[in-house]
């Protein structure tokens, strides 16, 4: 069966797995940019980085210091090292970047994923809604599920953002897919103790929504001596096809994985197994309404 629009829509996507260090912003940023350059040199035009890749994940005591004031930067009131470097990279290499950092707005902190296109200014942002463990005391919750349309010249792609723990909440992915998302992107800091969850849930999100999933994780260990805290991450960053099968998966601490995603496969898979077409939004809304 063919889709109505048979024009090729091949999105070459890179997912970058890294081992970050707490507080080592310059070192983490340089590592990420070096790997992003490798991804660009291999032809990627969409590049994804993990959750809190720049500050490191275990920086609980200094979250505010690493917070980026997106609004102030947008209005030219101040600059931020991470955002400036990522913006410059996107502009000079004409790529789309998806990154995730601590956001600071009106003295409130959020765990936020964002999209930087070749023009260099943020065009989409997702504040993490479902916070894991002590993130509940670190960050405020987000309140929106939005889909962003990215322009790749010959074609466009509809992208939805979620972060780490949110991969376990299927309803969020459903809401994005029902709004037209063809690619779900999960910048993450997923623990090794729950590697089984990571494997199962990432494939489930792709299959049930008939879309590509880019699950981008930290690797190795991250130790914060001041907080006496050590976390070991699952690694296993992967790109998953709409049929739930892994296309490519990372095996090293610091690695670039790349896949050519044929976005036309999304419509084909959704025709083949019509989960979204048969999704009863009215009944679901009614059911959730009884719980509130």
LINPEQUI-V828383 format. One record per residue. N is the residue number from 1. RES is the residue in three letters. SS is DSSP state (helix for helix, strand for strand, loop for the rest). D_LAST is the distance of its C-alpha to the last C-alpha in Angstrom with 2 decimals. Layout:
BEGIN
N_RES_SS_D_LAST + N_RES_SS_D_LAST
END
This chain:
BEGIN
1_UNK_loop_42.39 + 2_UNK_loop_42.62 + 3_UNK_loop_40.12 + 4_UNK_loop_41.11 + 5_UNK_loop_41.67 + 6_UNK_loop_44.02 + 7_UNK_loop_44.93 + 8_UNK_loop_44.68 + 9_UNK_loop_41.70 + 10_UNK_strand_42.50 + 11_UNK_strand_40.49 + 12_UNK_strand_42.30 + 13_UNK_strand_39.73 + 14_UNK_strand_40.33 + 15_UNK_strand_38.00 + 16_UNK_strand_39.44 + 17_UNK_strand_39.07 + 18_UNK_strand_40.27 + 19_UNK_loop_40.82 + 20_UNK_loop_40.00 + 21_UNK_loop_41.24 + 22_UNK_loop_39.35 + 23_UNK_loop_40.56 + 24_UNK_loop_43.15 + 25_UNK_helix_41.91 + 26_UNK_helix_45.29 + 27_UNK_helix_45.97 + 28_UNK_helix_42.55 + 29_UNK_helix_42.75 + 30_UNK_helix_46.28 + 31_UNK_helix_45.43 + 32_UNK_helix_42.55 + 33_UNK_helix_44.80 + 34_UNK_helix_47.63 + 35_UNK_helix_45.48 + 36_UNK_helix_44.07 + 37_UNK_helix_47.71 + 38_UNK_helix_48.47 + 39_UNK_helix_45.60 + 40_UNK_helix_46.91 + 41_UNK_helix_50.44 + 42_UNK_loop_49.29 + 43_UNK_loop_47.92 + 44_UNK_loop_44.17 + 45_UNK_loop_42.59 + 46_UNK_strand_39.04 + 47_UNK_strand_38.88 + 48_UNK_strand_35.87 + 49_UNK_loop_35.82 + 50_UNK_loop_33.62 + 51_UNK_loop_30.91 + 52_UNK_loop_32.57 + 53_UNK_loop_35.92 + 54_UNK_loop_37.82 + 55_UNK_loop_37.01 + 56_UNK_loop_36.45 + 57_UNK_loop_33.20 + 58_UNK_loop_34.32 + 59_UNK_loop_34.87 + 60_UNK_helix_32.24 + 61_UNK_helix_34.75 + 62_UNK_helix_35.68 + 63_UNK_helix_32.59 + 64_UNK_helix_33.23 + 65_UNK_helix_36.83 + 66_UNK_helix_35.88 + 67_UNK_loop_33.19 + 68_UNK_strand_34.04 + 69_UNK_loop_33.51 + 70_UNK_helix_33.04 + 71_UNK_helix_33.08 + 72_UNK_helix_36.30 + 73_UNK_helix_37.94 + 74_UNK_helix_37.05 + 75_UNK_loop_38.77 + 76_UNK_loop_41.75 + 77_UNK_loop_41.36 + 78_UNK_loop_41.63 + 79_UNK_loop_42.10 + 80_UNK_loop_40.58 + 81_UNK_helix_42.66 + 82_UNK_helix_40.15 + 83_UNK_helix_38.98 + 84_UNK_helix_42.58 + 85_UNK_helix_43.84 + 86_UNK_helix_41.16 + 87_UNK_helix_41.69 + 88_UNK_helix_45.45 + 89_UNK_helix_45.14 + 90_UNK_helix_43.02 + 91_UNK_helix_45.50 + 92_UNK_helix_48.67 + 93_UNK_helix_47.66 + 94_UNK_loop_45.74 + 95_UNK_loop_42.73 + 96_UNK_strand_38.95 + 97_UNK_strand_37.49 + 98_UNK_strand_33.99 + 99_UNK_strand_33.70 + 100_UNK_strand_31.19 + 101_UNK_strand_31.81 + 102_UNK_strand_30.42 + 103_UNK_strand_29.53 + 104_UNK_strand_30.14 + 105_UNK_strand_28.99 + 106_UNK_loop_29.24 + 107_UNK_loop_29.60 + 108_UNK_strand_26.36 + 109_UNK_strand_26.72 + 110_UNK_strand_25.01 + 111_UNK_strand_25.85 + 112_UNK_strand_26.73 + 113_UNK_strand_28.30 + 114_UNK_strand_30.47 + 115_UNK_strand_33.00 + 116_UNK_strand_36.54 + 117_UNK_loop_38.65 + 118_UNK_loop_42.48 + 119_UNK_loop_42.48 + 120_UNK_loop_41.15 + 121_UNK_loop_38.19 + 122_UNK_strand_34.55 + 123_UNK_strand_33.01 + 124_UNK_strand_29.59 + 125_UNK_strand_27.33 + 126_UNK_strand_24.17 + 127_UNK_strand_22.64 + 128_UNK_loop_21.29 + 129_UNK_loop_17.50 + 130_UNK_loop_17.35 + 131_UNK_loop_19.91 + 132_UNK_loop_22.00 + 133_UNK_loop_23.27 + 134_UNK_loop_24.97 + 135_UNK_helix_24.02 + 136_UNK_helix_21.03 + 137_UNK_helix_23.74 + 138_UNK_helix_25.84 + 139_UNK_loop_23.65 + 140_UNK_loop_20.84 + 141_UNK_loop_18.16 + 142_UNK_loop_18.65 + 143_UNK_loop_16.27 + 144_UNK_loop_18.05 + 145_UNK_loop_19.11 + 146_UNK_loop_22.56 + 147_UNK_strand_25.56 + 148_UNK_strand_29.02 + 149_UNK_strand_32.23 + 150_UNK_strand_35.23 + 151_UNK_strand_38.79 + 152_UNK_loop_41.32 + 153_UNK_loop_44.17 + 154_UNK_loop_44.86 + 155_UNK_loop_41.21 + 156_UNK_strand_37.67 + 157_UNK_strand_34.77 + 158_UNK_strand_31.01 + 159_UNK_strand_29.47 + 160_UNK_strand_26.01 + 161_UNK_strand_25.65 + 162_UNK_strand_23.59 + 163_UNK_strand_24.72 + 164_UNK_helix_25.60 + 165_UNK_helix_22.66 + 166_UNK_helix_20.55 + 167_UNK_helix_22.85 + 168_UNK_helix_20.88 + 169_UNK_loop_17.67 + 170_UNK_helix_18.79 + 171_UNK_helix_15.99 + 172_UNK_helix_17.34 + 173_UNK_helix_20.79 + 174_UNK_helix_19.79 + 175_UNK_helix_18.46 + 176_UNK_helix_21.78 + 177_UNK_helix_23.89 + 178_UNK_helix_22.47 + 179_UNK_loop_23.50 + 180_UNK_loop_26.94 + 181_UNK_loop_27.28 + 182_UNK_loop_30.41 + 183_UNK_strand_30.45 + 184_UNK_strand_27.73 + 185_UNK_strand_29.04 + 186_UNK_strand_27.95 + 187_UNK_strand_29.93 + 188_UNK_loop_29.51 + 189_UNK_loop_30.76 + 190_UNK_loop_29.92 + 191_UNK_strand_31.54 + 192_UNK_helix_34.27 + 193_UNK_helix_32.78 + 194_UNK_helix_30.04 + 195_UNK_helix_32.44 + 196_UNK_helix_31.54 + 197_UNK_helix_27.90 + 198_UNK_helix_29.30 + 199_UNK_helix_31.63 + 200_UNK_helix_29.27 + 201_UNK_helix_26.24 + 202_UNK_helix_28.42 + 203_UNK_helix_30.08 + 204_UNK_helix_26.93 + 205_UNK_helix_25.42 + 206_UNK_helix_28.74 + 207_UNK_helix_29.15 + 208_UNK_helix_25.76 + 209_UNK_helix_25.85 + 210_UNK_loop_29.62 + 211_UNK_loop_30.23 + 212_UNK_strand_32.19 + 213_UNK_strand_30.69 + 214_UNK_strand_32.44 + 215_UNK_strand_31.44 + 216_UNK_strand_33.38 + 217_UNK_loop_33.68 + 218_UNK_strand_35.71 + 219_UNK_loop_38.52 + 220_UNK_loop_40.58 + 221_UNK_strand_39.90 + 222_UNK_strand_38.90 + 223_UNK_strand_40.17 + 224_UNK_strand_39.59 + 225_UNK_loop_42.40 + 226_UNK_loop_41.29 + 227_UNK_loop_37.91 + 228_UNK_loop_39.55 + 229_UNK_strand_37.00 + 230_UNK_strand_37.79 + 231_UNK_strand_35.48 + 232_UNK_strand_36.75 + 233_UNK_strand_35.20 + 234_UNK_loop_35.05 + 235_UNK_loop_36.87 + 236_UNK_loop_36.94 + 237_UNK_loop_35.94 + 238_UNK_strand_36.04 + 239_UNK_strand_35.84 + 240_UNK_strand_34.45 + 241_UNK_loop_35.27 + 242_UNK_loop_32.92 + 243_UNK_loop_34.08 + 244_UNK_loop_32.75 + 245_UNK_loop_36.24 + 246_UNK_strand_37.23 + 247_UNK_strand_39.79 + 248_UNK_strand_40.81 + 249_UNK_strand_39.86 + 250_UNK_loop_41.13 + 251_UNK_loop_43.29 + 252_UNK_loop_44.66 + 253_UNK_loop_43.48 + 254_UNK_loop_44.01 + 255_UNK_strand_44.04 + 256_UNK_strand_43.48 + 257_UNK_strand_42.33 + 258_UNK_strand_42.64 + 259_UNK_strand_41.77 + 260_UNK_strand_42.59 + 261_UNK_strand_39.41 + 262_UNK_strand_40.24 + 263_UNK_loop_37.24 + 264_UNK_helix_38.44 + 265_UNK_helix_37.51 + 266_UNK_helix_33.83 + 267_UNK_helix_34.33 + 268_UNK_helix_36.61 + 269_UNK_helix_34.21 + 270_UNK_helix_31.36 + 271_UNK_helix_33.86 + 272_UNK_helix_35.01 + 273_UNK_loop_31.63 + 274_UNK_loop_29.19 + 275_UNK_loop_25.83 + 276_UNK_loop_24.49 + 277_UNK_loop_26.29 + 278_UNK_loop_24.71 + 279_UNK_loop_21.15 + 280_UNK_loop_19.03 + 281_UNK_helix_16.70 + 282_UNK_helix_15.70 + 283_UNK_helix_14.84 + 284_UNK_helix_12.96 + 285_UNK_helix_10.87 + 286_UNK_helix_10.40 + 287_UNK_helix_9.56 + 288_UNK_helix_6.91 + 289_UNK_helix_5.48 + 290_UNK_loop_5.65 + 291_UNK_loop_3.82 + 292_UNK_loop_0.00
END
